[in-house]
């Protein structure tokens, strides 16, 4: 796809060079807009092959991938300028990023598959350690009727409110450090998963693994909260997050139970190469954008549902709670 877009851009450039004006003293509309056409081709290339942008210096590649779907908005100024320039070349070239965006993300807009007999409904939510209404958040999550609810940033003073608010619908729950899971089905074999980067001092516990005994068989469930990244003068700081993703990927390699579901605030989109240790091992949602952060104006989905030996269908957001993240929910179909 990327090679085809590049070929189209080259062909467009040749058209600029070889075309001839149709009116005396007036530039041909096929000779105008060469720069706009090149920008349109570049936008298309980045949409389908963001890996061409290196991650050094400053993790520029990861920064682009974090907001990749929004790159499609570049079509608006490109189209506007092409119309103002009355450039047929630029107008035709604008079709390239439109086609590229449809290729990369159009599938997420398709209808979801019908529910199946081996489906589990899951909810993932970073509830925020400064959430002023944990009881209300618990009630809102319980009302969704999911099979599994994964929570992060569980601080000790708020934990009783979550336990009480979810107890009736979710009789089984486990908490390790600041992450936890509530389930309608029995949980066994629960343990902490060490995803602490070497540079992070102890105590630091943000991963757990458990096995849910569902009506469809045993499912290994991982709940994880990867380190956050910071955008500073040196670029995007993702080293700790990426290291934590590698540690979690290693734990998944050692997992012997069949189907696996990973829920968590991964502080990354699925397009970001920094969490390739996870996306290379797991299936990601097939439908939906579900931008979850920040809750006040969601720009990216950093709250994720992934699976192995299972398919993640449409992912969507739930109404806002007292957190700075939106909850996300998805239907997972076991293979």
Secondary structure, DSSP 4 states (H G I P E B T S, - for coil): -HHHHHHHHHHHHHHHHH---SBTTB--TTTS-HHHHHHHHHHHHHHH-GGGS-STTTTHHHHHHHTGGGGGGHHHHHHHHHHHHT-HHHHHHHHHHHHHHHHHHGGGGSPPPPP-TTEEEEEEEE--TT-S-HHHHHHHHHTT--SEEEEE---HHHHHHHHHHHHTT--EEEEETTEEEEESS-EEEEEE-----TTSPSS---EEEEEEEETTEEEEEEEEEPPP-EEETTEEE-HHHHHHHHHHHHHHHT--SSSEEEEEE-SS-TT-GGGHHHHTTSB--SB-----BSTTS--B--EEEEEESEEEEEEEE----SSSB--EEEEEEE-
